[in-house]
Amino acid sequence: MLLREDFQDFCIFFPAVLNRLKCKIKTYNDKWRLFQKQILRNVDYFGRLEEDTINELSLTLRDQFYNKGAYVFESGQQVDSILFILHGELDLIVRMDNGEEKVIDTLFQG
């Protein structure tokens, strides 16, 4: 099995292979890939980008599933990604000084 880190190293040493893979992937448009690109286009910031850029961004999207009640991230934690809610909802919770948690908003699909 090829680990992500090993593949990234491979791409650094063999950029031509990476470019060929990207060209082939651009022609692969199954329903899931088309859906991913549509999600990006629906975001105002991304919607104005050129098709090649949307293709590049769509290659970086990953599925992540969370169980009910799980914390996605916590206050003060550095976040280096964008989350798109495809199913379910996400409560934004603030922990008060007394330790009590309050839901300040709920985000839904989109």
Biopython code that builds the backbone (N, CA, C, O; Angstrom):
import numpy as np
from Bio.PDB.StructureBuilder import StructureBuilder

atoms = [
    (1, "MET", "N", (0.839, -1.170, 0.000)),
    (1, "MET", "CA", (0.000, 0.000, 0.000)),
    (1, "MET", "C", (0.892, 1.244, 0.000)),
    (1, "MET", "O", (1.876, 1.325, 0.736)),
    (2, "LEU", "N", (0.529, 2.192, -0.828)),
    (2, "LEU", "CA", (1.287, 3.436, -0.939)),
    (2, "LEU", "C", (0.710, 4.455, 0.034)),
    (2, "LEU", "O", (-0.447, 4.856, -0.092)),
    (3, "LEU", "N", (1.505, 4.868, 0.990)),
    (3, "LEU", "CA", (1.067, 5.855, 1.966)),
    (3, "LEU", "C", (1.074, 7.250, 1.347)),
    (3, "LEU", "O", (1.829, 7.521, 0.413)),
    (4, "ARG", "N", (0.230, 8.126, 1.874)),
    (4, "ARG", "CA", (0.133, 9.491, 1.358)),
    (4, "ARG", "C", (1.497, 10.190, 1.374)),
    (4, "ARG", "O", (1.867, 10.853, 0.405)),
    (5, "GLU", "N", (2.238, 10.041, 2.468)),
    (5, "GLU", "CA", (3.548, 10.694, 2.581)),
    (5, "GLU", "C", (4.506, 10.188, 1.500)),
    (5, "GLU", "O", (5.263, 10.962, 0.916)),
    (6, "ASP", "N", (4.460, 8.883, 1.247)),
    (6, "ASP", "CA", (5.324, 8.300, 0.217)),
    (6, "ASP", "C", (4.936, 8.818, -1.171)),
    (6, "ASP", "O", (5.800, 9.106, -1.999)),
    (7, "PHE", "N", (3.631, 8.931, -1.411)),
    (7, "PHE", "CA", (3.170, 9.453, -2.699)),
    (7, "PHE", "C", (3.593, 10.905, -2.872)),
    (7, "PHE", "O", (3.991, 11.305, -3.966)),
    (8, "GLN", "N", (3.512, 11.700, -1.803)),
    (8, "GLN", "CA", (3.936, 13.093, -1.879)),
    (8, "GLN", "C", (5.424, 13.183, -2.190)),
    (8, "GLN", "O", (5.839, 14.015, -2.997)),
    (9, "ASP", "N", (6.223, 12.340, -1.563)),
    (9, "ASP", "CA", (7.661, 12.308, -1.868)),
    (9, "ASP", "C", (7.891, 11.915, -3.318)),
    (9, "ASP", "O", (8.718, 12.516, -4.005)),
    (10, "PHE", "N", (7.164, 10.911, -3.784)),
    (10, "PHE", "CA", (7.267, 10.463, -5.170)),
    (10, "PHE", "C", (6.993, 11.621, -6.131)),
    (10, "PHE", "O", (7.704, 11.803, -7.120)),
    (11, "CYS", "N", (5.952, 12.399, -5.826)),
    (11, "CYS", "CA", (5.572, 13.522, -6.692)),
    (11, "CYS", "C", (6.636, 14.605, -6.721)),
    (11, "CYS", "O", (6.816, 15.272, -7.740)),
    (12, "ILE", "N", (7.338, 14.786, -5.616)),
    (12, "ILE", "CA", (8.424, 15.779, -5.567)),
    (12, "ILE", "C", (9.562, 15.343, -6.485)),
    (12, "ILE", "O", (10.127, 16.162, -7.211)),
    (13, "PHE", "N", (9.895, 14.060, -6.454)),
    (13, "PHE", "CA", (11.007, 13.543, -7.251)),
    (13, "PHE", "C", (10.645, 13.329, -8.719)),
    (13, "PHE", "O", (11.516, 13.352, -9.589)),
    (14, "PHE", "N", (9.352, 13.119, -8.992)),
    (14, "PHE", "CA", (8.906, 12.850, -10.362)),
    (14, "PHE", "C", (7.721, 13.745, -10.727)),
    (14, "PHE", "O", (6.603, 13.253, -10.881)),
    (15, "PRO", "N", (7.955, 15.069, -10.869)),
    (15, "PRO", "CA", (6.854, 15.992, -11.146)),
    (15, "PRO", "C", (6.157, 15.723, -12.480)),
    (15, "PRO", "O", (4.972, 16.027, -12.619)),
    (16, "ALA", "N", (6.852, 15.170, -13.447)),
    (16, "ALA", "CA", (6.226, 14.883, -14.741)),
    (16, "ALA", "C", (5.128, 13.831, -14.588)),
    (16, "ALA", "O", (4.087, 13.913, -15.241)),
    (17, "VAL", "N", (5.363, 12.848, -13.727)),
    (17, "VAL", "CA", (4.354, 11.818, -13.488)),
    (17, "VAL", "C", (3.130, 12.447, -12.814)),
    (17, "VAL", "O", (1.992, 12.125, -13.156)),
    (18, "LEU", "N", (3.369, 13.336, -11.867)),
    (18, "LEU", "CA", (2.263, 14.022, -11.199)),
    (18, "LEU", "C", (1.443, 14.819, -12.205)),
    (18, "LEU", "O", (0.213, 14.782, -12.164)),
    (19, "ASN", "N", (2.097, 15.529, -13.096)),
    (19, "ASN", "CA", (1.377, 16.305, -14.111)),
    (19, "ASN", "C", (0.556, 15.411, -15.033)),
    (19, "ASN", "O", (-0.564, 15.766, -15.400)),
    (20, "ARG", "N", (1.093, 14.269, -15.407)),
    (20, "ARG", "CA", (0.340, 13.328, -16.244)),
    (20, "ARG", "C", (-0.883, 12.789, -15.507)),
    (20, "ARG", "O", (-1.961, 12.654, -16.086)),
    (21, "LEU", "N", (-0.704, 12.484, -14.228)),
    (21, "LEU", "CA", (-1.836, 12.012, -13.424)),
    (21, "LEU", "C", (-2.930, 13.076, -13.346)),
    (21, "LEU", "O", (-4.115, 12.768, -13.481)),
    (22, "LYS", "N", (-2.530, 14.319, -13.128)),
    (22, "LYS", "CA", (-3.507, 15.406, -13.040)),
    (22, "LYS", "C", (-4.258, 15.578, -14.354)),
    (22, "LYS", "O", (-5.465, 15.815, -14.353)),
    (23, "CYS", "N", (-3.557, 15.461, -15.465)),
    (23, "CYS", "CA", (-4.214, 15.578, -16.771)),
    (23, "CYS", "C", (-5.243, 14.474, -16.959)),
    (23, "CYS", "O", (-6.337, 14.721, -17.466)),
    (24, "LYS", "N", (-4.899, 13.261, -16.555)),
    (24, "LYS", "CA", (-5.834, 12.140, -16.683)),
    (24, "LYS", "C", (-7.034, 12.323, -15.750)),
    (24, "LYS", "O", (-8.172, 12.046, -16.130)),
    (25, "ILE", "N", (-6.773, 12.787, -14.537)),
    (25, "ILE", "CA", (-7.847, 12.968, -13.573)),
    (25, "ILE", "C", (-8.832, 14.024, -14.057)),
    (25, "ILE", "O", (-10.033, 13.899, -13.813)),
    (26, "LYS", "N", (-8.350, 15.060, -14.736)),
    (26, "LYS", "CA", (-9.238, 16.115, -15.231)),
    (26, "LYS", "C", (-10.283, 15.576, -16.193)),
    (26, "LYS", "O", (-11.368, 16.147, -16.313)),
    (27, "THR", "N", (-9.972, 14.491, -16.874)),
    (27, "THR", "CA", (-10.925, 13.923, -17.830)),
    (27, "THR", "C", (-11.885, 12.940, -17.164)),
    (27, "THR", "O", (-12.846, 12.486, -17.786)),
    (28, "TYR", "N", (-11.628, 12.616, -15.913)),
    (28, "TYR", "CA", (-12.463, 11.667, -15.174)),
    (28, "TYR", "C", (-13.540, 12.445, -14.433)),
    (28, "TYR", "O", (-13.249, 13.149, -13.466)),
    (29, "ASN", "N", (-14.768, 12.321, -14.880)),
    (29, "ASN", "CA", (-15.851, 13.101, -14.293)),
    (29, "ASN", "C", (-17.012, 12.219, -13.874)),
    (29, "ASN", "O", (-18.079, 12.253, -14.487)),
    (30, "ASP", "N", (-16.804, 11.430, -12.827)),
    (30, "ASP", "CA", (-17.917, 10.653, -12.298)),
    (30, "ASP", "C", (-18.852, 11.578, -11.509)),
    (30, "ASP", "O", (-18.557, 12.762, -11.342)),
    (31, "LYS", "N", (-19.954, 11.052, -11.035)),
    (31, "LYS", "CA", (-20.950, 11.874, -10.341)),
    (31, "LYS", "C", (-20.379, 12.532, -9.091)),
    (31, "LYS", "O", (-20.676, 13.694, -8.813)),
    (32, "TRP", "N", (-19.561, 11.799, -8.335)),
    (32, "TRP", "CA", (-18.991, 12.344, -7.107)),
    (32, "TRP", "C", (-18.050, 13.506, -7.413)),
    (32, "TRP", "O", (-18.100, 14.540, -6.746)),
    (33, "ARG", "N", (-17.206, 13.341, -8.403)),
    (33, "ARG", "CA", (-16.261, 14.407, -8.767)),
    (33, "ARG", "C", (-17.014, 15.629, -9.268)),
    (33, "ARG", "O", (-16.664, 16.750, -8.899)),
    (34, "LEU", "N", (-18.030, 15.452, -10.091)),
    (34, "LEU", "CA", (-18.829, 16.577, -10.571)),
    (34, "LEU", "C", (-19.515, 17.282, -9.404)),
    (34, "LEU", "O", (-19.607, 18.510, -9.382)),
    (35, "PHE", "N", (-19.996, 16.504, -8.434)),
    (35, "PHE", "CA", (-20.622, 17.067, -7.242)),
    (35, "PHE", "C", (-19.625, 17.914, -6.455)),
    (35, "PHE", "O", (-19.959, 19.014, -6.015)),
    (36, "GLN", "N", (-18.413, 17.414, -6.278)),
    (36, "GLN", "CA", (-17.376, 18.158, -5.560)),
    (36, "GLN", "C", (-17.094, 19.491, -6.242)),
    (36, "GLN", "O", (-16.994, 20.522, -5.577)),
    (37, "LYS", "N", (-16.968, 19.472, -7.554)),
    (37, "LYS", "CA", (-16.685, 20.715, -8.282)),
    (37, "LYS", "C", (-17.854, 21.685, -8.162)),
    (37, "LYS", "O", (-17.647, 22.896, -8.089)),
    (38, "GLN", "N", (-19.077, 21.168, -8.142)),
    (38, "GLN", "CA", (-20.245, 22.033, -7.996)),
    (38, "GLN", "C", (-20.285, 22.678, -6.613)),
    (38, "GLN", "O", (-20.663, 23.842, -6.480)),
    (39, "ILE", "N", (-19.902, 21.935, -5.599)),
    (39, "ILE", "CA", (-19.826, 22.496, -4.248)),
    (39, "ILE", "C", (-18.883, 23.692, -4.241)),
    (39, "ILE", "O", (-19.211, 24.744, -3.693)),
    (40, "LEU", "N", (-17.720, 23.530, -4.843)),
    (40, "LEU", "CA", (-16.750, 24.625, -4.895)),
    (40, "LEU", "C", (-17.307, 25.824, -5.661)),
    (40, "LEU", "O", (-17.140, 26.965, -5.230)),
    (41, "ARG", "N", (-17.952, 25.578, -6.770)),
    (41, "ARG", "CA", (-18.509, 26.676, -7.579)),
    (41, "ARG", "C", (-19.603, 27.436, -6.828)),
    (41, "ARG", "O", (-19.815, 28.623, -7.078)),
    (42, "ASN", "N", (-20.296, 26.761, -5.911)),
    (42, "ASN", "CA", (-21.377, 27.403, -5.161)),
    (42, "ASN", "C", (-20.878, 28.348, -4.076)),
    (42, "ASN", "O", (-21.658, 29.133, -3.536)),
    (43, "VAL", "N", (-19.602, 28.284, -3.753)),
    (43, "VAL", "CA", (-19.007, 29.204, -2.782)),
    (43, "VAL", "C", (-18.564, 30.443, -3.555)),
    (43, "VAL", "O", (-17.780, 30.342, -4.499)),
    (44, "ASP", "N", (-19.068, 31.614, -3.153)),
    (44, "ASP", "CA", (-18.775, 32.852, -3.888)),
    (44, "ASP", "C", (-17.289, 33.024, -4.193)),
    (44, "ASP", "O", (-16.916, 33.360, -5.317)),
    (45, "TYR", "N", (-16.459, 32.797, -3.208)),
    (45, "TYR", "CA", (-15.019, 33.005, -3.375)),
    (45, "TYR", "C", (-14.438, 32.095, -4.453)),
    (45, "TYR", "O", (-13.600, 32.527, -5.246)),
    (46, "PHE", "N", (-14.876, 30.847, -4.484)),
    (46, "PHE", "CA", (-14.349, 29.882, -5.443)),
    (46, "PHE", "C", (-15.055, 29.946, -6.793)),
    (46, "PHE", "O", (-14.473, 29.590, -7.818)),
    (47, "GLY", "N", (-16.292, 30.393, -6.794)),
    (47, "GLY", "CA", (-17.098, 30.401, -8.011)),
    (47, "GLY", "C", (-16.515, 31.207, -9.159)),
    (47, "GLY", "O", (-16.826, 30.954, -10.323)),
    (48, "ARG", "N", (-15.687, 32.160, -8.841)),
    (48, "ARG", "CA", (-15.083, 33.017, -9.878)),
    (48, "ARG", "C", (-13.775, 32.454, -10.432)),
    (48, "ARG", "O", (-13.183, 33.032, -11.342)),
    (49, "LEU", "N", (-13.334, 31.337, -9.886)),
    (49, "LEU", "CA", (-12.054, 30.767, -10.319)),
    (49, "LEU", "C", (-12.196, 30.063, -11.659)),
    (49, "LEU", "O", (-13.283, 29.633, -12.046)),
    (50, "GLU", "N", (-11.075, 29.957, -12.352)),
    (50, "GLU", "CA", (-11.056, 29.266, -13.639)),
    (50, "GLU", "C", (-11.239, 27.758, -13.434)),
    (50, "GLU", "O", (-10.975, 27.227, -12.355)),
    (51, "GLU", "N", (-11.687, 27.098, -14.470)),
    (51, "GLU", "CA", (-11.975, 25.664, -14.402)),
    (51, "GLU", "C", (-10.761, 24.848, -13.974)),
    (51, "GLU", "O", (-10.904, 23.909, -13.192)),
    (52, "ASP", "N", (-9.576, 25.182, -14.465)),
    (52, "ASP", "CA", (-8.370, 24.443, -14.074)),
    (52, "ASP", "C", (-8.120, 24.552, -12.569)),
    (52, "ASP", "O", (-7.696, 23.587, -11.933)),
    (53, "THR", "N", (-8.383, 25.723, -12.013)),
    (53, "THR", "CA", (-8.189, 25.918, -10.576)),
    (53, "THR", "C", (-9.225, 25.131, -9.783)),
    (53, "THR", "O", (-8.900, 24.527, -8.761)),
    (54, "ILE", "N", (-10.466, 25.136, -10.251)),
    (54, "ILE", "CA", (-11.518, 24.337, -9.604)),
    (54, "ILE", "C", (-11.126, 22.860, -9.637)),
    (54, "ILE", "O", (-11.306, 22.149, -8.649)),
    (55, "ASN", "N", (-10.591, 22.395, -10.769)),
    (55, "ASN", "CA", (-10.134, 21.002, -10.871)),
    (55, "ASN", "C", (-9.048, 20.702, -9.847)),
    (55, "ASN", "O", (-9.084, 19.667, -9.181)),
    (56, "GLU", "N", (-8.078, 21.612, -9.721)),
    (56, "GLU", "CA", (-6.985, 21.415, -8.755)),
    (56, "GLU", "C", (-7.529, 21.361, -7.331)),
    (56, "GLU", "O", (-7.132, 20.503, -6.543)),
    (57, "LEU", "N", (-8.432, 22.272, -7.005)),
    (57, "LEU", "CA", (-9.010, 22.284, -5.664)),
    (57, "LEU", "C", (-9.820, 21.026, -5.393)),
    (57, "LEU", "O", (-9.774, 20.480, -4.291)),
    (58, "SER", "N", (-10.552, 20.571, -6.380)),
    (58, "SER", "CA", (-11.386, 19.390, -6.171)),
    (58, "SER", "C", (-10.533, 18.153, -5.868)),
    (58, "SER", "O", (-11.000, 17.218, -5.217)),
    (59, "LEU", "N", (-9.301, 18.152, -6.337)),
    (59, "LEU", "CA", (-8.401, 17.023, -6.049)),
    (59, "LEU", "C", (-7.986, 16.987, -4.585)),
    (59, "LEU", "O", (-7.524, 15.954, -4.100)),
    (60, "THR", "N", (-8.143, 18.104, -3.874)),
    (60, "THR", "CA", (-7.727, 18.163, -2.475)),
    (60, "THR", "C", (-8.866, 17.847, -1.510)),
    (60, "THR", "O", (-8.631, 17.708, -0.310)),
    (61, "LEU", "N", (-10.100, 17.731, -2.013)),
    (61, "LEU", "CA", (-11.239, 17.463, -1.141)),
    (61, "LEU", "C", (-11.185, 16.032, -0.612)),
    (61, "LEU", "O", (-10.865, 15.095, -1.344)),
    (62, "ARG", "N", (-11.500, 15.886, 0.652)),
    (62, "ARG", "CA", (-11.502, 14.573, 1.305)),
    (62, "ARG", "C", (-12.786, 14.425, 2.102)),
    (62, "ARG", "O", (-13.280, 15.387, 2.691)),
    (63, "ASP", "N", (-13.317, 13.218, 2.113)),
    (63, "ASP", "CA", (-14.479, 12.922, 2.952)),
    (63, "ASP", "C", (-14.019, 12.775, 4.391)),
    (63, "ASP", "O", (-12.970, 12.196, 4.670)),
    (64, "GLN", "N", (-14.819, 13.307, 5.291)),
    (64, "GLN", "CA", (-14.560, 13.138, 6.718)),
    (64, "GLN", "C", (-15.902, 12.954, 7.399)),
    (64, "GLN", "O", (-16.800, 13.781, 7.243)),
    (65, "PHE", "N", (-16.041, 11.887, 8.142)),
    (65, "PHE", "CA", (-17.288, 11.598, 8.828)),
    (65, "PHE", "C", (-17.093, 11.794, 10.326)),
    (65, "PHE", "O", (-16.053, 11.439, 10.881)),
    (66, "TYR", "N", (-18.098, 12.358, 10.968)),
    (66, "TYR", "CA", (-18.059, 12.587, 12.411)),
    (66, "TYR", "C", (-19.279, 11.935, 13.046)),
    (66, "TYR", "O", (-20.380, 12.000, 12.499)),
    (67, "ASN", "N", (-19.087, 11.321, 14.179)),
    (67, "ASN", "CA", (-20.198, 10.763, 14.936)),
    (67, "ASN", "C", (-20.948, 11.879, 15.645)),
    (67, "ASN", "O", (-20.377, 12.924, 15.957)),
    (68, "LYS", "N", (-22.213, 11.654, 15.894)),
    (68, "LYS", "CA", (-23.023, 12.615, 16.613)),
    (68, "LYS", "C", (-22.362, 12.920, 17.959)),
    (68, "LYS", "O", (-21.973, 12.016, 18.699)),
    (69, "GLY", "N", (-22.246, 14.216, 18.254)),
    (69, "GLY", "CA", (-21.651, 14.634, 19.520)),
    (69, "GLY", "C", (-20.145, 14.831, 19.470)),
    (69, "GLY", "O", (-19.550, 15.318, 20.432)),
    (70, "ALA", "N", (-19.519, 14.456, 18.354)),
    (70, "ALA", "CA", (-18.062, 14.606, 18.230)),
    (70, "ALA", "C", (-17.703, 16.077, 18.034)),
    (70, "ALA", "O", (-18.467, 16.835, 17.437)),
    (71, "TYR", "N", (-16.544, 16.472, 18.535)),
    (71, "TYR", "CA", (-16.038, 17.818, 18.319)),
    (71, "TYR", "C", (-15.228, 17.828, 17.028)),
    (71, "TYR", "O", (-14.335, 17.002, 16.840)),
    (72, "VAL", "N", (-15.545, 18.764, 16.145)),
    (72, "VAL", "CA", (-14.822, 18.883, 14.883)),
    (72, "VAL", "C", (-13.524, 19.646, 15.123)),
    (72, "VAL", "O", (-12.461, 19.251, 14.645)),
    (73, "PHE", "N", (-13.624, 20.740, 15.865)),
    (73, "PHE", "CA", (-12.452, 21.475, 16.333)),
    (73, "PHE", "C", (-12.871, 22.266, 17.556)),
    (73, "PHE", "O", (-14.062, 22.445, 17.815)),
    (74, "GLU", "N", (-11.883, 22.741, 18.309)),
    (74, "GLU", "CA", (-12.180, 23.451, 19.545)),
    (74, "GLU", "C", (-11.620, 24.868, 19.486)),
    (74, "GLU", "O", (-10.716, 25.161, 18.704)),
    (75, "SER", "N", (-12.165, 25.729, 20.316)),
    (75, "SER", "CA", (-11.757, 27.125, 20.381)),
    (75, "SER", "C", (-10.248, 27.233, 20.586)),
    (75, "SER", "O", (-9.672, 26.539, 21.425)),
    (76, "GLY", "N", (-9.621, 28.105, 19.815)),
    (76, "GLY", "CA", (-8.187, 28.316, 19.920)),
    (76, "GLY", "C", (-7.359, 27.391, 19.056)),
    (76, "GLY", "O", (-6.165, 27.623, 18.868)),
    (77, "GLN", "N", (-7.973, 26.348, 18.526)),
    (77, "GLN", "CA", (-7.254, 25.395, 17.677)),
    (77, "GLN", "C", (-7.050, 25.997, 16.294)),
    (77, "GLN", "O", (-7.986, 26.556, 15.721)),
    (78, "GLN", "N", (-5.842, 25.891, 15.750)),
    (78, "GLN", "CA", (-5.589, 26.360, 14.392)),
    (78, "GLN", "C", (-6.252, 25.422, 13.403)),
    (78, "GLN", "O", (-6.146, 24.201, 13.519)),
    (79, "VAL", "N", (-6.932, 25.999, 12.433)),
    (79, "VAL", "CA", (-7.638, 25.214, 11.425)),
    (79, "VAL", "C", (-7.026, 25.525, 10.070)),
    (79, "VAL", "O", (-6.822, 26.690, 9.729)),
    (80, "ASP", "N", (-6.732, 24.490, 9.299)),
    (80, "ASP", "CA", (-6.103, 24.682, 7.992)),
    (80, "ASP", "C", (-6.936, 24.096, 6.858)),
    (80, "ASP", "O", (-6.406, 23.707, 5.817)),
    (81, "SER", "N", (-8.245, 24.039, 7.076)),
    (81, "SER", "CA", (-9.102, 23.470, 6.041)),
    (81, "SER", "C", (-10.482, 24.121, 6.105)),
    (81, "SER", "O", (-10.817, 24.831, 7.054)),
    (82, "ILE", "N", (-11.261, 23.858, 5.075)),
    (82, "ILE", "CA", (-12.631, 24.320, 4.988)),
    (82, "ILE", "C", (-13.525, 23.093, 5.056)),
    (82, "ILE", "O", (-13.233, 22.068, 4.438)),
    (83, "LEU", "N", (-14.592, 23.196, 5.792)),
    (83, "LEU", "CA", (-15.527, 22.081, 5.908)),
    (83, "LEU", "C", (-16.803, 22.392, 5.135)),
    (83, "LEU", "O", (-17.346, 23.492, 5.236)),
    (84, "PHE", "N", (-17.269, 21.431, 4.376)),
    (84, "PHE", "CA", (-18.554, 21.506, 3.703)),
    (84, "PHE", "C", (-19.442, 20.464, 4.347)),
    (84, "PHE", "O", (-19.078, 19.289, 4.408)),
    (85, "ILE", "N", (-20.594, 20.875, 4.824)),
    (85, "ILE", "CA", (-21.517, 19.935, 5.457)),
    (85, "ILE", "C", (-22.392, 19.334, 4.369)),
    (85, "ILE", "O", (-23.192, 20.034, 3.748)),
    (86, "LEU", "N", (-22.241, 18.040, 4.141)),
    (86, "LEU", "CA", (-23.021, 17.360, 3.112)),
    (86, "LEU", "C", (-24.269, 16.716, 3.678)),
    (86, "LEU", "O", (-25.294, 16.632, 3.000)),
    (87, "HIS", "N", (-24.187, 16.259, 4.921)),
    (87, "HIS", "CA", (-25.328, 15.617, 5.587)),
    (87, "HIS", "C", (-25.298, 16.029, 7.053)),
    (87, "HIS", "O", (-24.231, 16.172, 7.650)),
    (88, "GLY", "N", (-26.464, 16.213, 7.613)),
    (88, "GLY", "CA", (-26.540, 16.502, 9.037)),
    (88, "GLY", "C", (-26.401, 17.978, 9.344)),
    (88, "GLY", "O", (-26.658, 18.837, 8.501)),
    (89, "GLU", "N", (-25.995, 18.249, 10.556)),
    (89, "GLU", "CA", (-25.849, 19.630, 11.010)),
    (89, "GLU", "C", (-24.695, 19.710, 11.996)),
    (89, "GLU", "O", (-24.233, 18.704, 12.533)),
    (90, "LEU", "N", (-24.244, 20.943, 12.216)),
    (90, "LEU", "CA", (-23.095, 21.179, 13.082)),
    (90, "LEU", "C", (-23.452, 22.301, 14.041)),
    (90, "LEU", "O", (-23.782, 23.406, 13.612)),
    (91, "ASP", "N", (-23.388, 22.023, 15.338)),
    (91, "ASP", "CA", (-23.643, 23.051, 16.353)),
    (91, "ASP", "C", (-22.359, 23.806, 16.646)),
    (91, "ASP", "O", (-21.305, 23.201, 16.843)),
    (92, "LEU", "N", (-22.450, 25.128, 16.675)),
    (92, "LEU", "CA", (-21.338, 25.963, 17.126)),
    (92, "LEU", "C", (-21.550, 26.202, 18.612)),
    (92, "LEU", "O", (-22.551, 26.792, 19.020)),
    (93, "ILE", "N", (-20.614, 25.747, 19.404)),
    (93, "ILE", "CA", (-20.760, 25.760, 20.860)),
    (93, "ILE", "C", (-19.671, 26.615, 21.474)),
    (93, "ILE", "O", (-18.510, 26.560, 21.068)),
    (94, "VAL", "N", (-20.069, 27.411, 22.466)),
    (94, "VAL", "CA", (-19.126, 28.213, 23.234)),
    (94, "VAL", "C", (-19.117, 27.670, 24.658)),
    (94, "VAL", "O", (-20.167, 27.444, 25.260)),
    (95, "ARG", "N", (-17.931, 27.469, 25.176)),
    (95, "ARG", "CA", (-17.800, 27.014, 26.560)),
    (95, "ARG", "C", (-17.666, 28.257, 27.438)),
    (95, "ARG", "O", (-16.752, 29.063, 27.263)),
    (96, "MET", "N", (-18.578, 28.395, 28.368)),
    (96, "MET", "CA", (-18.601, 29.541, 29.269)),
    (96, "MET", "C", (-17.527, 29.384, 30.343)),
    (96, "MET", "O", (-16.977, 28.298, 30.525)),
    (97, "ASP", "N", (-17.233, 30.471, 31.051)),
    (97, "ASP", "CA", (-16.221, 30.436, 32.110)),
    (97, "ASP", "C", (-16.542, 29.405, 33.193)),
    (97, "ASP", "O", (-15.638, 28.845, 33.814)),
    (98, "ASN", "N", (-17.834, 29.161, 33.412)),
    (98, "ASN", "CA", (-18.235, 28.201, 34.437)),
    (98, "ASN", "C", (-18.230, 26.753, 33.923)),
    (98, "ASN", "O", (-18.605, 25.835, 34.653)),
    (99, "GLY", "N", (-17.797, 26.547, 32.648)),
    (99, "GLY", "CA", (-17.721, 25.215, 32.068)),
    (99, "GLY", "C", (-18.956, 24.794, 31.299)),
    (99, "GLY", "O", (-18.946, 23.786, 30.593)),
    (100, "GLU", "N", (-20.025, 25.572, 31.439)),
    (100, "GLU", "CA", (-21.258, 25.260, 30.720)),
    (100, "GLU", "C", (-21.071, 25.524, 29.223)),
    (100, "GLU", "O", (-20.392, 26.472, 28.831)),
    (101, "GLU", "N", (-21.679, 24.677, 28.400)),
    (101, "GLU", "CA", (-21.602, 24.844, 26.946)),
    (101, "GLU", "C", (-22.918, 25.391, 26.426)),
    (101, "GLU", "O", (-23.992, 24.921, 26.804)),
    (102, "LYS", "N", (-22.826, 26.401, 25.544)),
    (102, "LYS", "CA", (-24.015, 27.012, 24.956)),
    (102, "LYS", "C", (-23.921, 26.916, 23.438)),
    (102, "LYS", "O", (-22.885, 27.234, 22.853)),
    (103, "VAL", "N", (-25.005, 26.477, 22.805)),
    (103, "VAL", "CA", (-25.083, 26.453, 21.346)),
    (103, "VAL", "C", (-25.416, 27.870, 20.879)),
    (103, "VAL", "O", (-26.458, 28.420, 21.236)),
    (104, "ILE", "N", (-24.513, 28.461, 20.072)),
    (104, "ILE", "CA", (-24.743, 29.825, 19.590)),
    (104, "ILE", "C", (-25.275, 29.861, 18.155)),
    (104, "ILE", "O", (-25.823, 30.869, 17.711)),
    (105, "ASP", "N", (-25.105, 28.755, 17.444)),
    (105, "ASP", "CA", (-25.623, 28.670, 16.083)),
    (105, "ASP", "C", (-25.583, 27.215, 15.638)),
    (105, "ASP", "O", (-24.852, 26.399, 16.201)),
    (106, "THR", "N", (-26.367, 26.906, 14.635)),
    (106, "THR", "CA", (-26.356, 25.574, 14.034)),
    (106, "THR", "C", (-26.173, 25.739, 12.527)),
    (106, "THR", "O", (-26.902, 26.494, 11.883)),
    (107, "LEU", "N", (-25.206, 25.034, 11.980)),
    (107, "LEU", "CA", (-24.948, 25.072, 10.538)),
    (107, "LEU", "C", (-25.545, 23.827, 9.910)),
    (107, "LEU", "O", (-25.500, 22.737, 10.481)),
    (108, "PHE", "N", (-26.108, 24.011, 8.717)),
    (108, "PHE", "CA", (-26.749, 22.917, 8.014)),
    (108, "PHE", "C", (-26.027, 22.654, 6.699)),
    (108, "PHE", "O", (-25.045, 23.319, 6.371)),
    (109, "GLN", "N", (-26.523, 21.687, 5.963)),
    (109, "GLN", "CA", (-25.927, 21.299, 4.685)),
    (109, "GLN", "C", (-25.709, 22.520, 3.808)),
    (109, "GLN", "O", (-26.559, 23.406, 3.719)),
    (110, "GLY", "N", (-24.553, 22.544, 3.164)),
    (110, "GLY", "CA", (-24.270, 23.644, 2.240)),
    (110, "GLY", "C", (-22.899, 24.202, 2.411)),
    (110, "GLY", "O", (-22.518, 25.133, 1.702)),
]
sb = StructureBuilder()
sb.init_structure("model")
sb.init_model(0)
sb.init_chain("A")
sb.init_seg("    ")
for serial, (resi, resn, name, xyz) in enumerate(atoms, 1):
    if name == "N":
        sb.init_residue(resn, " ", resi, " ")
    sb.init_atom(name, np.array(xyz, "f"), 0.0, 1.0, " ", f" {name:<3s}", serial, name[0])
structure = sb.get_structure()
